[in-house]
Amino acid sequence: MVRELPVAVIGGGPIGLVTAIGLAHYGVPVVVYEEDDRLSLDTKAGTILTRTLEVLHRYGALDDVLRAAVRVDEIGELDRATNTSTLSVRTGDLTEDTRYPFVINIPQHELEPLLRDALERKAPGALRMGHRLRTFTDHGDRVELTLDGPAGEVIQEAGYVLACDGGHSTVRRLLGITVEGKTLEDRYSLVDLKVDLDLANPRDYPYLAYFGDPQEWMVLVRQPHCWRFLFPLGPGRPEPTREEFAEKVARFIGETDSMEILGTNIYSVHHRVAETWNVGRVFLMGDAAHLITPMWALGLNTGILDASNLPWRLAWLFRGWADESVLAGYEQEQAPVAIKGSGALAEAARANMGRRAEGAPAMGEGNWGNAFTRALLGVKLDVDGDGEWSMVKSGDVPLPVTAGDRAPDLPVFGPDGQTYVHDLCANSFVALHFTDARRQPNIPGPTRPGLRHYVVSRWDAPHDSGLRDRALFDPSERLRRRLGVGEDVVVLLRPDAHIAAILPAGDPDAVVEKYRSIVGAAASVPVPAS
């Protein structure tokens, strides 16, 4: 019955929309309920990190976002007192890791309509505005929702419910899930300004710059059509007037010939995490599961990691390729990243901005490691349930990968020409057998649903080898060398491009057994002969 019912996403913000786009990408029926009658007009999150760009690409929703955004290849840190650079992280060092060696700036109220349009293309009519969730009942085999819609009460049955309804989540409250953490004493004040820092008042600031100061720090963001400034607002301080906002900005960037305030927003900052993210057929995602201090763009972008992890699991379940055990990996993998990873890193960054000595180091040695971490490419998931995870890399050169790491996205050449690693696994598990294609290795065909095998070699597979449809040409062994693996090794990739396992080559049964351990007994069902 589950495959006949849609997945209900509660909340039509960025996390809910990207989650729904992901489900539609995998062919899972989905409906999104948003209580407001229009998308958010608030001036909110403005920086999208590289890992989020990769997720949007996988789901076919990136091109319009890139067209509307400003691309940034330098993240700067400056000392407010001297107005001099103290550190510059250059994302151009990531060209051996990703097709998108940059981050982008785009305000949330411009991002959301683009995500809405992408969802409409993939799942017409899936977004239902003006629908407020009142209550729901989990019947064990389905969830019954009661909502207040524009025309009155709406009753909807769903296979699963995904709560993407923010920090004040109705779903979380109805489940009785407690939230642990704190609300910061400082609030954050955000102002968008029309000011010319390019010609009339050239400053040469990076498009994403962090001004550190023990008294008053600031974040400066170049948006497509304006500059955005973010400040802390001390406890009990009233909202600044427009004149006070302008004076505050001038203390950082100096006097300018003109300045126009386009909009302001003041919001409280939380660091809170739900005690559990899953009850029955209901899952918490994004701010409903974890409210992260929004430093280094780790708020929204950490939520996108949730939207990268759960949809493929539900897809395998809906397709009959997995049993419900596959869903347990979602919280196991994402919770430590949000709580101990993004949360701790954001707090360390905030302490660093305030020049507080008690703050943990927020940056390491080496530009590659800092860029990899700041782009959110360094997330290693606990894929084996052994507590091994991380999100920080260091050093000047790319490191070899291990199980749980996100795989680098480099080009290889297949029967139809150039393709990229992440595109190979965008809708399937993929086993990459690094071995000599001339020796006609035993590379299985599609014998299990949702799992494909390829031989990867610097030797192009001969046409009479029987391997041409399962062969990837890797000139100069660029991909193998970047992975840091030896010859005669199998790298098993998941649909979210994280590495599920690294195994010895020559034993295809070991690959299948690892796949079965991830998705459950359904993987034991062979693919029917065509």
Secondary structure in CASP SS format (residue, H / E / C, confidence):
PFRMAT SS
TARGET T0000
AUTHOR 0000-0000-0000
METHOD secondary structure of the structure
MODEL  1
M C 1.00
V H 1.00
R H 1.00
E H 1.00
L C 1.00
P C 1.00
V E 1.00
A E 1.00
V E 1.00
I E 1.00
G C 1.00
G C 1.00
G C 1.00
P H 1.00
I H 1.00
G H 1.00
L H 1.00
V H 1.00
T H 1.00
A H 1.00
I H 1.00
G H 1.00
L H 1.00
A H 1.00
H H 1.00
Y C 1.00
G C 1.00
V C 1.00
P C 1.00
V E 1.00
V E 1.00
V E 1.00
Y E 1.00
E E 1.00
E C 1.00
D C 1.00
D C 1.00
R C 1.00
L C 1.00
S C 1.00
L C 1.00
D C 1.00
T C 1.00
K C 1.00
A C 1.00
G C 1.00
T E 1.00
I E 1.00
L C 1.00
T H 1.00
R H 1.00
T H 1.00
L H 1.00
E H 1.00
V H 1.00
L H 1.00
H H 1.00
R H 1.00
Y C 1.00
G C 1.00
A C 1.00
L C 1.00
D H 1.00
D H 1.00
V H 1.00
L H 1.00
R H 1.00
A H 1.00
A C 1.00
V E 1.00
R E 1.00
V E 1.00
D C 1.00
E E 1.00
I E 1.00
G E 1.00
E E 1.00
L E 1.00
D E 1.00
R C 1.00
A C 1.00
T C 1.00
N C 1.00
T E 1.00
S E 1.00
T E 1.00
L E 1.00
S E 1.00
V E 1.00
R E 1.00
T H 1.00
G H 1.00
D H 1.00
L H 1.00
T C 1.00
E C 1.00
D C 1.00
T C 1.00
R C 1.00
Y C 1.00
P C 1.00
F C 1.00
V E 1.00
I E 1.00
N E 1.00
I C 1.00
P C 1.00
Q H 1.00
H H 1.00
E H 1.00
L H 1.00
E H 1.00
P H 1.00
L H 1.00
L H 1.00
R H 1.00
D H 1.00
A H 1.00
L H 1.00
E H 1.00
R H 1.00
K H 1.00
A C 1.00
P C 1.00
G C 1.00
A C 1.00
L E 1.00
R E 1.00
M E 1.00
G C 1.00
H C 1.00
R E 1.00
L E 1.00
R E 1.00
T E 1.00
F E 1.00
T E 1.00
D E 1.00
H C 1.00
G C 1.00
D C 1.00
R C 1.00
V E 1.00
E E 1.00
L E 1.00
T E 1.00
L E 1.00
D E 1.00
G E 1.00
P C 1.00
A C 1.00
G E 1.00
E E 1.00
V E 1.00
I E 1.00
Q E 1.00
E E 1.00
A E 1.00
G C 1.00
Y E 1.00
V E 1.00
L E 1.00
A E 1.00
C C 1.00
D C 1.00
G C 1.00
G C 1.00
H C 1.00
S C 1.00
T H 1.00
V H 1.00
R H 1.00
R H 1.00
L H 1.00
L H 1.00
G C 1.00
I C 1.00
T C 1.00
V E 1.00
E E 1.00
G E 1.00
K E 1.00
T E 1.00
L E 1.00
E E 1.00
D E 1.00
R E 1.00
Y E 1.00
S E 1.00
L E 1.00
V E 1.00
D E 1.00
L E 1.00
K E 1.00
V C 1.00
D C 1.00
L C 1.00
D C 1.00
L C 1.00
A C 1.00
N C 1.00
P C 1.00
R C 1.00
D C 1.00
Y C 1.00
P C 1.00
Y C 1.00
L E 1.00
A E 1.00
Y E 1.00
F E 1.00
G E 1.00
D C 1.00
P C 1.00
Q C 1.00
E C 1.00
W C 1.00
M E 1.00
V E 1.00
L E 1.00
V E 1.00
R E 1.00
Q C 1.00
P C 1.00
H C 1.00
C C 1.00
W E 1.00
R E 1.00
F E 1.00
L E 1.00
F E 1.00
P E 1.00
L E 1.00
G C 1.00
P C 1.00
G C 1.00
R C 1.00
P C 1.00
E C 1.00
P C 1.00
T C 1.00
R H 1.00
E H 1.00
E H 1.00
F H 1.00
A H 1.00
E H 1.00
K H 1.00
V H 1.00
A H 1.00
R H 1.00
F H 1.00
I H 1.00
G C 1.00
E C 1.00
T C 1.00
D C 1.00
S C 1.00
M C 1.00
E E 1.00
I E 1.00
L E 1.00
G E 1.00
T E 1.00
N E 1.00
I E 1.00
Y E 1.00
S E 1.00
V E 1.00
H E 1.00
H E 1.00
R E 1.00
V E 1.00
A E 1.00
E C 1.00
T C 1.00
W C 1.00
N E 1.00
V E 1.00
G C 1.00
R C 1.00
V E 1.00
F E 1.00
L E 1.00
M C 1.00
G H 1.00
D H 1.00
A H 1.00
A C 1.00
H E 1.00
L E 1.00
I C 1.00
T C 1.00
P C 1.00
M C 1.00
W C 1.00
A C 1.00
L H 1.00
G H 1.00
L H 1.00
N H 1.00
T H 1.00
G H 1.00
I H 1.00
L H 1.00
D H 1.00
A H 1.00
S H 1.00
N H 1.00
L H 1.00
P H 1.00
W H 1.00
R H 1.00
L H 1.00
A H 1.00
W H 1.00
L H 1.00
F H 1.00
R C 1.00
G C 1.00
W C 1.00
A C 1.00
D C 1.00
E H 1.00
S H 1.00
V H 1.00
L H 1.00
A H 1.00
G H 1.00
Y H 1.00
E H 1.00
Q H 1.00
E H 1.00
Q H 1.00
A H 1.00
P H 1.00
V H 1.00
A H 1.00
I H 1.00
K H 1.00
G H 1.00
S H 1.00
G H 1.00
A H 1.00
L H 1.00
A H 1.00
E H 1.00
A H 1.00
A H 1.00
R H 1.00
A H 1.00
N H 1.00
M H 1.00
G C 1.00
R C 1.00
R C 1.00
A C 1.00
E C 1.00
G C 1.00
A C 1.00
P C 1.00
A C 1.00
M C 1.00
G C 1.00
E C 1.00
G C 1.00
N H 1.00
W H 1.00
G H 1.00
N H 1.00
A H 1.00
F H 1.00
T H 1.00
R H 1.00
A C 1.00
L C 1.00
L C 1.00
G C 1.00
V C 1.00
K E 1.00
L C 1.00
D C 1.00
V C 1.00
D C 1.00
G C 1.00
D C 1.00
G C 1.00
E C 1.00
W C 1.00
S E 1.00
M C 1.00
V C 1.00
K C 1.00
S C 1.00
G C 1.00
D C 1.00
V C 1.00
P C 1.00
L C 1.00
P C 1.00
V C 1.00
T C 1.00
A C 1.00
G C 1.00
D C 1.00
R E 1.00
A C 1.00
P C 1.00
D C 1.00
L C 1.00
P E 1.00
V E 1.00
F E 1.00
G E 1.00
P C 1.00
D C 1.00
G E 1.00
Q E 1.00
T E 1.00
Y E 1.00
V H 1.00
H H 1.00
D H 1.00
L H 1.00
C C 1.00
A C 1.00
N C 1.00
S C 1.00
F E 1.00
V E 1.00
A E 1.00
L E 1.00
H E 1.00
F E 1.00
T C 1.00
D C 1.00
A H 1.00
R H 1.00
R H 1.00
Q C 1.00
P C 1.00
N C 1.00
I C 1.00
P C 1.00
G C 1.00
P C 1.00
T C 1.00
R E 1.00
P C 1.00
G C 1.00
L E 1.00
R E 1.00
H E 1.00
Y E 1.00
V E 1.00
V E 1.00
S E 1.00
R C 1.00
W C 1.00
D C 1.00
A C 1.00
P C 1.00
H C 1.00
D C 1.00
S C 1.00
G C 1.00
L C 1.00
R H 1.00
D H 1.00
R H 1.00
A E 1.00
L E 1.00
F E 1.00
D C 1.00
P H 1.00
S H 1.00
E H 1.00
R H 1.00
L H 1.00
R H 1.00
R H 1.00
R H 1.00
L H 1.00
G C 1.00
V C 1.00
G C 1.00
E C 1.00
D C 1.00
V E 1.00
V E 1.00
V E 1.00
L E 1.00
L E 1.00
R C 1.00
P C 1.00
D C 1.00
A C 1.00
H E 1.00
I E 1.00
A E 1.00
A E 1.00
I E 1.00
L E 1.00
P E 1.00
A C 1.00
G C 1.00
D C 1.00
P H 1.00
D H 1.00
A H 1.00
V H 1.00
V H 1.00
E H 1.00
K H 1.00
Y H 1.00
R H 1.00
S H 1.00
I H 1.00
V H 1.00
G C 1.00
A H 1.00
A H 1.00
A H 1.00
S H 1.00
V C 1.00
P C 1.00
V C 1.00
P C 1.00
A C 1.00
S C 1.00
END
